[in-house]
């Protein structure tokens, strides 16, 4: 970290030269990477999910306690075990002024269900047989089997019929949210506010990609950006806190950071090897040294306060036991001090590279040589989705529905259908997940998900790291933003201009 001792003063010096003021109604947001798509049927990466939320709305949304509440739908009924019926609000329109009807809702969901479209969200709606419109305001979901987690997933952005029937449209979208896509070019993408709004609101938001965090911070200090959230290394946080023109807010998040493992790899398929990898990581040291001690250690995907979470023992730091397990697994130390080598894939984000380097050093102490391969985000994410890895680091963003365990653990969710990227397969876990998905009894679901969490922990399907903090930095022009636990940017819609 020694280079930051001279780099941060340089940032301070350069920050004294302020940029020309922007147009009053423009909010400038810096992202580590731009969205891959604004098509809600295909948005899975964090940037895509967060930006498209400003453009699109779903039938339902989740409140602060992770319970479903109405968004486009004003009410809903469950008249039969395999039927859900929703009544849309009156006067709904897309941003171009065209009317939003039940036909648009049905077309959007039926598109996701269409295997030819190959939506990565299709598996999440595997229990849905079809969706039908009954008049302009009534939508019916017909299920193949009961699905207790259907409601929390009905926040999928709705497209008009004409777009819903087409292949993916990454940069051509039309929604019914508070903003509409105005432009997407080399400088970034711009959203324009739709409909009526308070006089002190921002009328447009420009998102630009600023990959380097030091540059992002410099642009904030110079007044070239008004807002950044997350992807900020801890060595810059002290500087940010001292800037009178900047406001930094932090809070615990629902984002689960972890190491993914290829469970079919020659070395990693042995449980003892996976346990050794986990035991040789000093997570307390990692989060203190690399992330200002802000993360909260995690053992599973759901935060402890979640209704379906269980209290699991903390994975300890025990390199002696790790070495013993590696010996037992048939990987002794060779003369060069190496047992075997693995490849660790990560993105080119500096903080992620630092984490990978620190983890590699800890694994090297128990005799595991690590080759770090860093790729630009698009290429990295494509490799992970294809299952082309031994070990990788990623984070699951905004975990609120316990059926996330089905998505990442069920044997039917191997890619490309789902996100069981390590190819985990356990018939007992499959059975518990199937029962939990079908049950309408909250106590029974909690018990079943608890069993799943314990088995996931015992099998070391993933190496858990921590729940990442939300770190939001606002410039002098932006007021009224409150960070959300899931990192959502919807709060920008209700923020106001202070100038």
TAKABEL-V154528 format. One record per residue. N is the residue number from 1. RES is the residue in one letter. SS is DSSP state (helix for helix, strand for strand, loop for the rest). OMEGA is omega in degrees with one decimal (none if undefined). D_CENTER is the distance of its C-alpha to the mean C-alpha in Angstrom with 2 decimals. Layout:
BEGIN
[[N;RES;SS;OMEGA;D_CENTER] [N;RES;SS;OMEGA;D_CENTER]]
END
This chain:
BEGIN
[[1;X;loop;-172.3;28.24] [2;X;loop;-177.4;31.80] [3;X;helix;-179.6;31.16] [4;X;helix;179.3;29.07] [5;X;helix;175.5;32.32] [6;X;helix;-177.3;33.80] [7;X;helix;-178.1;30.76] [8;X;helix;173.5;29.77] [9;X;helix;177.1;33.37] [10;X;helix;176.5;33.27] [11;X;helix;179.1;30.21] [12;X;helix;-178.2;32.25] [13;X;helix;-178.5;35.21] [14;X;helix;-177.1;33.50] [15;X;helix;-179.2;31.66] [16;X;loop;177.7;35.10] [17;X;loop;-173.3;35.40] [18;X;loop;-179.3;33.55] [19;X;loop;176.2;32.50] [20;X;loop;-177.2;34.22] [21;X;loop;177.9;32.83] [22;X;loop;173.6;30.70] [23;X;loop;-170.7;31.70] [24;X;loop;-174.3;31.42] [25;X;loop;-175.7;28.95] [26;X;strand;174.4;26.40] [27;X;strand;-175.9;23.22] [28;X;strand;-174.7;21.95] [29;X;strand;176.8;18.32] [30;X;strand;178.1;17.43] [31;X;strand;175.7;14.18] [32;X;loop;172.6;13.81] [33;X;loop;179.0;13.43] [34;X;loop;176.7;14.01] [35;X;loop;171.9;12.17] [36;X;loop;-178.7;13.28] [37;X;loop;171.7;14.26] [38;X;loop;175.4;14.90] [39;X;loop;-175.2;15.97] [40;X;loop;179.1;14.04] [41;X;loop;-175.0;15.33] [42;X;loop;-175.9;13.46] [43;X;loop;177.3;10.26] [44;X;loop;177.9;7.37] [45;X;loop;-172.0;6.16] [46;X;helix;-177.1;4.48] [47;X;helix;179.7;8.24] [48;X;helix;-179.1;9.43] [49;X;helix;-173.3;7.65] [50;X;helix;-179.8;8.76] [51;X;helix;-177.2;12.12] [52;X;helix;176.0;13.06] [53;X;loop;179.2;12.81] [54;X;loop;-176.2;15.82] [55;X;loop;-171.3;17.68] [56;X;loop;172.6;17.23] [57;X;loop;179.4;17.90] [58;X;loop;176.2;17.83] [59;X;loop;-177.0;20.49] [60;X;strand;172.8;18.86] [61;X;strand;-179.2;16.27] [62;X;strand;176.3;15.47] [63;X;loop;-175.2;17.51] [64;X;loop;179.0;17.08] [65;X;loop;179.3;18.19] [66;X;loop;174.9;15.73] [67;X;loop;-178.0;18.76] [68;X;strand;173.6;19.07] [69;X;strand;-174.9;21.12] [70;X;strand;171.0;22.56] [71;X;loop;172.0;21.29] [72;X;loop;179.4;23.28] [73;X;strand;177.0;24.95] [74;X;strand;179.3;27.58] [75;X;strand;177.2;28.35] [76;X;strand;-178.3;27.88] [77;X;strand;177.9;30.08] [78;X;strand;-170.4;30.09] [79;X;strand;178.6;33.69] [80;X;strand;-177.6;33.51] [81;X;loop;-176.6;31.38] [82;X;loop;178.8;30.06] [83;X;strand;169.3;29.92] [84;X;strand;-178.0;27.67] [85;X;strand;-177.1;29.11] [86;X;strand;177.8;27.58] [87;X;strand;-178.7;29.61] [88;X;strand;175.2;28.26] [89;X;loop;176.1;29.22] [90;X;loop;171.2;32.13] [91;X;loop;178.8;32.05] [92;X;loop;-179.7;28.60] [93;X;strand;169.9;28.41] [94;X;loop;-174.4;26.22] [95;X;loop;177.0;26.21] [96;X;loop;178.8;29.26] [97;X;loop;-179.8;31.23] [98;X;loop;-175.7;31.33] [99;X;strand;174.2;31.22] [100;X;loop;-177.6;28.24] [101;X;loop;178.3;29.61] [102;X;helix;179.3;28.87] [103;X;helix;178.6;29.49] [104;X;helix;178.3;26.40] [105;X;helix;-179.3;24.23] [106;X;helix;-178.6;25.96] [107;X;helix;-179.6;25.71] [108;X;helix;-178.7;21.94] [109;X;helix;178.2;21.37] [110;X;helix;175.3;24.23] [111;X;helix;178.1;22.81] [112;X;helix;-180.0;19.61] [113;X;helix;-176.9;22.09] [114;X;loop;-177.8;24.23] [115;X;loop;-179.9;23.93] [116;X;loop;179.2;25.41] [117;X;loop;179.4;22.45] [118;X;loop;175.4;20.16] [119;X;loop;176.8;17.04] [120;X;loop;179.1;14.12] [121;X;loop;-174.4;13.74] [122;X;helix;-177.7;17.39] [123;X;helix;-179.8;17.09] [124;X;helix;-179.4;15.34] [125;X;helix;-176.6;18.60] [126;X;loop;-179.4;20.96] [127;X;loop;-177.3;23.15] [128;X;strand;178.2;23.90] [129;X;strand;179.5;27.14] [130;X;strand;177.5;27.46] [131;X;strand;-176.6;26.98] [132;X;strand;173.8;30.10] [133;X;strand;175.7;31.17] [134;X;strand;-173.1;34.27] [135;X;loop;-176.2;35.55] [136;X;loop;-169.8;33.52] [137;X;loop;-178.4;31.73] [138;X;strand;179.5;31.34] [139;X;strand;178.1;28.69] [140;X;strand;173.7;29.04] [141;X;strand;177.1;26.64] [142;X;strand;-175.1;28.73] [143;X;strand;172.5;27.25] [144;X;loop;-178.3;28.45] [145;X;loop;177.2;27.82] [146;X;loop;-179.5;26.65] [147;X;loop;-175.7;22.92] [148;X;loop;-177.8;22.24] [149;X;loop;-178.2;18.50] [150;X;loop;-173.3;19.17] [151;X;helix;-179.6;19.17] [152;X;helix;-178.8;15.66] [153;X;helix;-176.5;14.46] [154;X;loop;173.0;16.93] [155;X;loop;178.1;14.79] [156;X;loop;178.5;14.80] [157;X;loop;-176.7;16.28] [158;X;loop;176.8;19.97] [159;X;loop;172.7;21.84] [160;X;loop;-176.6;25.63] [161;X;helix;-175.2;27.57] [162;X;helix;178.3;28.57] [163;X;helix;-176.1;25.06] [164;X;helix;-178.6;23.67] [165;X;loop;-177.7;26.34] [166;X;loop;172.0;25.58] [167;X;loop;-177.0;23.47] [168;X;loop;177.7;20.19] [169;X;loop;-172.9;20.85] [170;X;loop;-174.4;18.21] [171;X;loop;178.7;20.33] [172;X;loop;-175.4;22.49] [173;X;loop;178.6;21.10] [174;X;loop;-177.8;22.66] [175;X;loop;-178.9;21.16] [176;X;loop;-179.6;22.53] [177;X;loop;-176.2;20.33] [178;X;loop;-179.1;21.65] [179;X;strand;176.1;21.32] [180;X;strand;177.4;22.29] [181;X;strand;-179.8;21.71] [182;X;strand;-178.1;24.85] [183;X;strand;173.3;24.49] [184;X;strand;-177.6;22.45] [185;X;strand;-175.6;24.43] [186;X;loop;-178.9;24.67] [187;X;loop;-179.0;24.23] [188;X;strand;179.3;20.85] [189;X;strand;-176.1;20.19] [190;X;strand;174.6;21.84] [191;X;strand;177.1;21.33] [192;X;strand;-179.4;24.46] [193;X;strand;-177.3;24.80] [194;X;loop;174.0;26.35] [195;X;loop;-178.2;29.10] [196;X;loop;-178.1;30.57] [197;X;loop;179.6;29.05] [198;X;loop;-175.6;30.50] [199;X;loop;-177.4;32.66] [200;X;loop;179.6;30.66] [201;X;loop;168.8;27.33] [202;X;loop;-177.4;25.79] [203;X;loop;178.2;26.76] [204;X;strand;177.8;24.38] [205;X;strand;176.2;21.22] [206;X;strand;177.8;21.14] [207;X;strand;176.9;18.02] [208;X;strand;178.6;19.15] [209;X;strand;175.9;17.70] [210;X;loop;-170.5;18.96] [211;X;loop;-175.7;17.76] [212;X;loop;-176.1;20.06] [213;X;helix;178.0;19.16] [214;X;helix;177.7;22.91] [215;X;helix;178.9;23.51] [216;X;helix;178.9;20.80] [217;X;helix;178.0;22.50] [218;X;helix;179.3;25.88] [219;X;helix;175.2;25.08] [220;X;helix;-177.5;24.09] [221;X;helix;179.9;27.35] [222;X;helix;-178.0;29.38] [223;X;loop;178.2;28.15] [224;X;loop;173.7;26.66] [225;X;loop;179.2;23.22] [226;X;loop;-174.3;22.74] [227;X;strand;168.0;19.16] [228;X;strand;178.0;16.40] [229;X;strand;176.3;13.36] [230;X;loop;-176.9;11.94] [231;X;loop;179.6;12.63] [232;X;loop;-178.7;16.09] [233;X;loop;-174.3;18.22] [234;X;helix;-177.8;20.34] [235;X;helix;177.5;23.60] [236;X;helix;-173.9;23.12] [237;X;helix;178.3;22.32] [238;X;helix;176.9;26.00] [239;X;helix;-179.0;27.07] [240;X;helix;-178.6;24.67] [241;X;helix;-175.6;25.99] [242;X;helix;-175.4;29.52] [243;X;loop;-177.4;29.21] [244;X;loop;-178.7;31.04] [245;X;loop;-176.1;29.46] [246;X;loop;176.4;25.84] [247;X;strand;179.4;24.11] [248;X;strand;177.5;21.36] [249;X;strand;176.4;19.50] [250;X;strand;174.8;17.40] [251;X;strand;176.1;16.13] [252;X;strand;-177.7;14.38] [253;X;strand;174.8;10.74] [254;X;strand;-178.9;8.99] [255;X;strand;-174.8;6.49] [256;X;strand;179.0;8.41] [257;X;strand;-172.3;9.70] [258;X;strand;170.8;12.03] [259;X;strand;177.1;14.52] [260;X;strand;-173.8;14.71] [261;X;strand;173.0;18.35] [262;X;loop;-174.6;20.48] [263;X;loop;178.1;22.55] [264;X;loop;176.9;25.21] [265;X;loop;-174.4;25.94] [266;X;loop;179.8;29.55] [267;X;loop;-169.9;28.90] [268;X;loop;178.6;25.52] [269;X;loop;178.2;26.59] [270;X;loop;-178.8;28.80] [271;X;helix;-178.4;27.27] [272;X;helix;178.0;29.40] [273;X;helix;179.0;27.83] [274;X;helix;177.5;24.27] [275;X;helix;179.3;25.62] [276;X;helix;177.7;27.38] [277;X;helix;-179.4;24.32] [278;X;helix;-176.6;22.69] [279;X;helix;-178.4;26.00] [280;X;loop;177.3;26.60] [281;X;loop;173.3;23.58] [282;X;loop;-174.8;24.47] [283;X;helix;177.8;21.12] [284;X;helix;178.9;23.01] [285;X;helix;-179.2;24.48] [286;X;helix;-175.8;21.31] [287;X;helix;178.2;19.45] [288;X;helix;-176.3;22.75] [289;X;helix;-172.2;23.72] [290;X;helix;-172.1;20.53] [291;X;loop;174.2;18.44] [292;X;loop;178.4;21.33] [293;X;loop;-178.6;20.97] [294;X;loop;-179.3;18.24] [295;X;loop;174.5;15.74] [296;X;strand;-177.6;16.77] [297;X;strand;-177.6;17.48] [298;X;loop;171.2;15.77] [299;X;loop;178.2;17.41] [300;X;loop;-165.8;15.07] [301;X;loop;-177.8;11.67] [302;X;loop;179.6;12.90] [303;X;loop;-175.9;14.15] [304;X;loop;-177.9;17.98] [305;X;loop;-178.6;18.66] [306;X;loop;-175.7;17.12] [307;X;loop;-176.9;20.05] [308;X;loop;-176.7;19.27] [309;X;loop;173.9;18.68] [310;X;loop;-178.4;21.60] [311;X;loop;-178.1;22.94] [312;X;loop;177.8;22.78] [313;X;loop;178.4;24.92] [314;X;loop;175.2;23.50] [315;X;loop;-172.0;23.42] [316;X;loop;171.8;26.26] [317;X;loop;-174.8;27.14] [318;X;loop;-177.9;30.22] [319;X;helix;177.9;31.05] [320;X;helix;177.3;34.49] [321;X;helix;178.1;33.22] [322;X;helix;179.2;30.71] [323;X;helix;179.0;33.73] [324;X;helix;179.9;35.71] [325;X;helix;178.7;33.12] [326;X;helix;174.9;32.97] [327;X;helix;-178.9;36.76] [328;X;helix;-179.2;36.82] [329;X;loop;177.7;34.46] [330;X;loop;178.4;37.01] [331;X;loop;-179.1;35.51] [332;X;loop;175.0;38.15] [333;X;loop;174.8;38.30] [334;X;loop;-176.6;40.25] [335;X;loop;-179.6;42.72] [336;X;loop;178.8;40.15] [337;X;loop;-177.4;37.97] [338;X;loop;174.8;35.30] [339;X;loop;176.3;34.50] [340;X;strand;-178.6;32.21] [341;X;strand;174.9;29.65] [342;X;strand;176.4;26.03] [343;X;strand;-179.5;23.65] [344;X;strand;-179.3;20.36] [345;X;strand;177.6;18.01] [346;X;strand;178.3;15.66] [347;X;strand;179.7;14.93] [348;X;loop;176.8;17.56] [349;X;loop;-175.6;15.73] [350;X;helix;-179.8;18.56] [351;X;helix;179.2;16.73] [352;X;helix;177.6;15.21] [353;X;helix;177.2;18.74] [354;X;helix;178.0;20.32] [355;X;helix;-180.0;18.31] [356;X;helix;179.9;19.32] [357;X;helix;179.7;22.86] [358;X;helix;178.5;23.17] [359;X;helix;179.3;21.99] [360;X;helix;179.2;24.37] [361;X;helix;179.0;27.16] [362;X;helix;178.1;26.73] [363;X;helix;178.8;26.81] [364;X;helix;-178.7;29.79] [365;X;loop;177.3;31.71] [366;X;loop;172.4;31.81] [367;X;loop;179.0;32.81] [368;X;strand;179.3;29.67] [369;X;strand;-174.4;29.63] [370;X;strand;171.9;26.27] [371;X;strand;-179.1;25.91] [372;X;strand;177.2;22.86] [373;X;strand;-179.7;21.83] [374;X;strand;-177.8;19.61] [375;X;strand;171.1;18.70] [376;X;loop;-169.2;17.51] [377;X;helix;-176.7;13.87] [378;X;helix;179.5;14.98] [379;X;helix;178.3;17.42] [380;X;helix;-176.0;15.36] [381;X;helix;178.2;12.56] [382;X;helix;178.7;15.53] [383;X;helix;-178.1;17.27] [384;X;helix;179.9;14.60] [385;X;helix;179.5;14.29] [386;X;helix;-177.2;18.10] [387;X;loop;-177.6;18.44] [388;X;loop;-177.8;20.26] [389;X;loop;163.6;19.77] [390;X;loop;176.0;21.30] [391;X;strand;175.7;18.74] [392;X;strand;174.8;15.44] [393;X;strand;178.9;12.89] [394;X;strand;176.4;9.11] [395;X;strand;171.3;6.34] [396;X;strand;-172.0;4.55] [397;X;loop;170.5;2.34] [398;X;loop;-180.0;5.52] [399;X;loop;-179.3;7.78] [400;X;loop;-177.5;10.95] [401;X;loop;-179.1;12.89] [402;X;loop;177.2;14.74] [403;X;loop;170.7;15.14] [404;X;helix;179.5;11.82] [405;X;helix;175.6;14.54] [406;X;helix;-176.8;16.36] [407;X;helix;-173.0;13.62] [408;X;helix;-176.1;13.43] [409;X;helix;-174.0;17.05] [410;X;loop;-177.4;19.44] [411;X;helix;176.7;21.82] [412;X;helix;-174.8;21.64] [413;X;helix;172.5;17.99] [414;X;loop;178.4;18.84] [415;X;loop;9.4;17.61] [416;X;loop;-176.1;18.11] [417;X;loop;-177.5;18.10] [418;X;loop;-175.3;15.03] [419;X;loop;171.2;12.68] [420;X;loop;-167.9;15.35] [421;X;loop;177.2;15.42] [422;X;loop;-179.1;17.89] [423;X;loop;175.6;20.24] [424;X;loop;178.7;20.80] [425;X;loop;178.0;23.67] [426;X;loop;-176.7;25.31] [427;X;helix;180.0;27.47] [428;X;helix;176.9;27.55] [429;X;helix;176.6;23.78] [430;X;helix;-178.0;23.79] [431;X;helix;178.7;26.53] [432;X;helix;179.9;24.86] [433;X;helix;178.1;21.68] [434;X;helix;179.7;24.03] [435;X;helix;-179.4;26.03] [436;X;helix;-179.4;23.19] [437;X;helix;-176.7;21.87] [438;X;helix;-173.8;25.44] [439;X;loop;174.0;26.57] [440;X;loop;179.4;26.97] [441;X;loop;-175.0;28.12] [442;X;helix;-179.4;25.58] [443;X;helix;178.8;27.48] [444;X;helix;179.6;27.64] [445;X;helix;179.1;23.91] [446;X;helix;179.6;23.27] [447;X;helix;-178.8;25.84] [448;X;helix;178.7;24.45] [449;X;helix;175.2;20.86] [450;X;helix;177.0;22.52] [451;X;helix;178.8;24.38] [452;X;helix;-178.2;21.32] [453;X;helix;178.1;19.70] [454;X;helix;-179.2;23.05] [455;X;helix;175.9;23.45] [456;X;helix;178.6;20.03] [457;X;helix;-177.6;21.08] [458;X;helix;-177.8;24.56] [459;X;helix;-179.9;23.62] [460;X;loop;-179.9;21.17] [461;X;loop;172.9;18.84] [462;X;strand;170.5;16.23] [463;X;strand;-176.8;17.23] [464;X;strand;175.6;15.33] [465;X;strand;-174.6;15.06] [466;X;strand;169.0;13.82] [467;X;strand;-176.1;11.63] [468;X;strand;176.5;10.86] [469;X;strand;167.8;12.75] [470;X;strand;178.5;12.09] [471;X;strand;-178.0;14.79] [472;X;strand;179.9;16.04] [473;X;strand;-179.6;19.24] [474;X;strand;175.5;21.48] [475;X;loop;-174.6;24.66] [476;X;loop;-176.4;28.05] [477;X;loop;-172.0;27.72] [478;X;strand;176.1;24.71] [479;X;strand;172.2;25.23] [480;X;loop;178.5;23.82] [481;X;loop;175.6;20.09] [482;X;loop;-178.2;18.53] [483;X;loop;178.3;15.04] [484;X;loop;-177.8;12.86] [485;X;loop;-179.3;11.38] [486;X;loop;179.2;7.91] [487;X;loop;-179.6;8.36] [488;X;loop;177.5;9.64] [489;X;loop;-179.3;12.42] [490;X;loop;178.2;14.70] [491;X;helix;177.4;16.86] [492;X;helix;-179.3;18.13] [493;X;helix;-179.3;20.00] [494;X;helix;176.0;22.08] [495;X;loop;-176.1;22.60] [496;X;strand;177.1;26.09] [497;X;strand;179.6;28.25] [498;X;loop;-177.5;30.37] [499;X;loop;none;32.84]]
END
